[in-house]
Amino acid sequence: MKYMLLMQFSARNTDFPAITEWAEEDVQAHIAFMAATNEKLVADGEFVDGQGLAFPDTAKIVRASGTGGPLVTEGPFPETKEFLAGYWIVDCESEGRAIEIAAHASSAPGPGGEPLNMAIEVRRVMAAPPAEL
């Protein structure tokens, strides 16, 4: 079964500063942890994809206009307190295993090497629409 693990950053729900405010050695330790996590998932045959995302100030919101080209706006805006920081897609035996992987990712080091305990959303990737639709 495939699961998507979504790493959300929320200024409201954290007790650590944004990564742009961390000491360089803390950023490097965080990145090394993520790389090691990905390497282990690859070695275990569970890794499908995983990426850290660019900062939200580079995002674009796109909508179909219905009458021509797409409507593109900048976003999210500076007042946004939550954003998607990265994701993994894993292929594993069970939801329980996906939760174990998410818990490990949540423990990534932050400032001073302390675990971030960041929320990771776990969602099953559907192979087809639910039968009830």
The 8 nearest C-alpha neighbors of each residue, nearest first, counted from 0:
[[1, 90, 91, 92, 2, 93, 123, 124],
 [2, 0, 90, 124, 89, 123, 91, 88],
 [1, 3, 123, 124, 89, 122, 88, 90],
 [2, 4, 88, 122, 87, 121, 123, 5],
 [5, 3, 121, 87, 86, 120, 119, 88],
 [6, 4, 86, 120, 119, 7, 3, 85],
 [7, 5, 119, 85, 84, 86, 83, 118],
 [8, 6, 83, 84, 82, 5, 118, 9],
 [7, 9, 82, 81, 84, 83, 10, 6],
 [10, 8, 81, 11, 12, 80, 13, 7],
 [9, 11, 80, 13, 12, 81, 8, 17],
 [12, 10, 9, 13, 80, 81, 14, 8],
 [11, 13, 9, 10, 14, 8, 117, 118],
 [14, 12, 10, 15, 11, 9, 117, 16],
 [13, 15, 16, 12, 10, 11, 115, 17],
 [14, 16, 13, 17, 110, 115, 109, 10],
 [17, 15, 20, 18, 14, 21, 13, 10],
 [16, 18, 19, 20, 15, 21, 10, 8],
 [17, 19, 21, 20, 16, 26, 109, 110],
 [18, 20, 17, 21, 16, 22, 26, 23],
 [19, 21, 18, 17, 16, 22, 23, 110],
 [22, 20, 18, 19, 110, 25, 23, 26],
 [21, 23, 25, 24, 26, 20, 110, 111],
 [24, 22, 26, 25, 27, 21, 28, 20],
 [23, 25, 27, 26, 22, 28, 21, 29],
 [26, 24, 28, 22, 23, 27, 110, 109],
 [27, 25, 29, 23, 24, 28, 30, 21],
 [26, 28, 24, 30, 29, 25, 31, 23],
 [29, 27, 31, 25, 26, 30, 24, 32],
 [28, 30, 26, 32, 108, 27, 31, 25],
 [31, 29, 33, 27, 32, 28, 34, 26],
 [30, 32, 34, 28, 33, 29, 27, 35],
 [33, 31, 35, 29, 30, 34, 36, 28],
 [32, 34, 36, 30, 31, 35, 37, 29],
 [33, 35, 31, 37, 36, 32, 38, 30],
 [36, 34, 38, 32, 37, 33, 31, 39],
 [37, 35, 33, 39, 34, 38, 32, 40],
 [36, 38, 40, 34, 35, 39, 41, 33],
 [39, 37, 35, 41, 40, 36, 42, 34],
 [40, 38, 42, 36, 41, 37, 43, 35],
 [39, 41, 46, 43, 37, 45, 42, 38],
 [42, 40, 46, 44, 38, 39, 43, 45],
 [41, 43, 39, 40, 44, 38, 45, 46],
 [42, 44, 40, 41, 45, 39, 46, 38],
 [45, 43, 41, 42, 46, 40, 90, 91],
 [46, 44, 90, 40, 89, 43, 91, 41],
 [45, 47, 41, 40, 89, 48, 44, 90],
 [48, 46, 89, 88, 90, 45, 49, 87],
 [49, 47, 88, 87, 46, 50, 89, 86],
 [48, 50, 87, 86, 88, 51, 47, 85],
 [51, 49, 85, 86, 52, 87, 48, 84],
 [50, 52, 85, 84, 86, 53, 49, 87],
 [51, 53, 85, 84, 50, 54, 83, 86],
 [54, 52, 55, 57, 51, 84, 58, 56],
 [53, 55, 56, 57, 52, 58, 84, 82],
 [56, 54, 58, 57, 75, 53, 82, 74],
 [55, 57, 54, 58, 74, 75, 76, 77],
 [58, 56, 55, 54, 59, 53, 74, 73],
 [59, 57, 55, 74, 56, 73, 75, 60],
 [58, 60, 73, 74, 72, 61, 71, 57],
 [59, 61, 72, 71, 74, 73, 58, 62],
 [62, 60, 71, 70, 59, 69, 72, 63],
 [63, 61, 70, 69, 64, 71, 60, 72],
 [62, 64, 69, 65, 70, 61, 68, 67],
 [65, 63, 69, 66, 70, 67, 62, 68],
 [64, 66, 63, 67, 68, 69, 62, 70],
 [67, 65, 64, 68, 63, 69, 70, 62],
 [66, 68, 65, 64, 69, 63, 70, 62],
 [67, 69, 64, 70, 66, 63, 65, 71],
 [68, 70, 63, 64, 62, 71, 61, 67],
 [69, 71, 62, 61, 64, 63, 68, 72],
 [72, 70, 61, 60, 69, 59, 62, 73],
 [73, 71, 60, 59, 74, 61, 70, 62],
 [74, 72, 59, 60, 58, 75, 71, 76],
 [75, 73, 76, 59, 58, 60, 72, 56],
 [74, 76, 55, 79, 73, 58, 56, 77],
 [75, 77, 74, 78, 79, 56, 73, 55],
 [78, 76, 79, 75, 56, 80, 74, 55],
 [77, 79, 76, 80, 75, 81, 74, 10],
 [80, 78, 77, 76, 81, 75, 82, 74],
 [79, 81, 10, 9, 78, 11, 82, 77],
 [82, 80, 9, 8, 79, 10, 7, 83],
 [81, 83, 8, 7, 84, 9, 55, 80],
 [82, 84, 7, 85, 6, 8, 5, 81],
 [85, 83, 52, 7, 6, 51, 8, 82],
 [86, 84, 51, 52, 6, 50, 83, 5],
 [85, 87, 5, 49, 4, 50, 6, 51],
 [88, 86, 49, 4, 48, 3, 89, 50],
 [87, 89, 3, 48, 47, 2, 49, 4],
 [88, 90, 46, 47, 45, 2, 1, 91],
 [91, 89, 1, 45, 0, 2, 46, 47],
 [90, 92, 0, 45, 93, 89, 1, 96],
 [93, 91, 0, 96, 90, 94, 95, 97],
 [94, 92, 95, 96, 91, 97, 0, 98],
 [93, 95, 97, 96, 98, 92, 2, 91],
 [96, 94, 98, 93, 97, 99, 92, 100],
 [95, 97, 99, 93, 98, 94, 100, 91],
 [98, 96, 94, 100, 99, 95, 101, 93],
 [97, 99, 101, 95, 96, 100, 102, 94],
 [100, 98, 96, 102, 97, 101, 103, 95],
 [101, 99, 103, 97, 98, 102, 104, 96],
 [100, 102, 98, 104, 103, 99, 119, 105],
 [103, 101, 105, 99, 100, 104, 98, 106],
 [102, 104, 100, 106, 105, 101, 99, 107],
 [105, 103, 101, 106, 102, 107, 100, 36],
 [106, 104, 116, 117, 102, 103, 107, 101],
 [105, 107, 114, 116, 103, 104, 115, 108],
 [108, 106, 114, 105, 104, 115, 29, 32],
 [109, 107, 114, 112, 113, 29, 115, 106],
 [108, 110, 112, 113, 115, 114, 25, 111],
 [111, 109, 112, 25, 21, 113, 108, 22],
 [110, 112, 113, 109, 25, 108, 22, 24],
 [113, 111, 108, 109, 110, 114, 25, 28],
 [112, 114, 108, 109, 111, 110, 115, 107],
 [115, 113, 108, 106, 107, 116, 109, 112],
 [114, 116, 117, 109, 106, 108, 107, 113],
 [115, 117, 105, 106, 114, 118, 107, 102],
 [118, 116, 105, 115, 119, 106, 8, 13],
 [119, 117, 7, 105, 120, 6, 116, 8],
 [118, 120, 6, 5, 101, 4, 117, 105],
 [119, 121, 5, 4, 118, 122, 6, 7],
 [122, 120, 4, 3, 119, 5, 2, 123],
 [123, 121, 3, 2, 124, 120, 4, 5],
 [122, 124, 2, 1, 125, 3, 121, 0],
 [125, 123, 2, 1, 122, 3, 126, 0],
 [124, 126, 127, 123, 128, 1, 129, 2],
 [125, 127, 124, 128, 1, 129, 0, 123],
 [126, 128, 125, 129, 130, 124, 132, 131],
 [129, 127, 130, 132, 125, 126, 131, 124],
 [128, 130, 131, 132, 127, 125, 126, 124],
 [131, 129, 132, 128, 127, 126, 125, 124],
 [130, 132, 129, 128, 127, 125, 126, 124],
 [131, 130, 129, 128, 127, 125, 126, 124]]
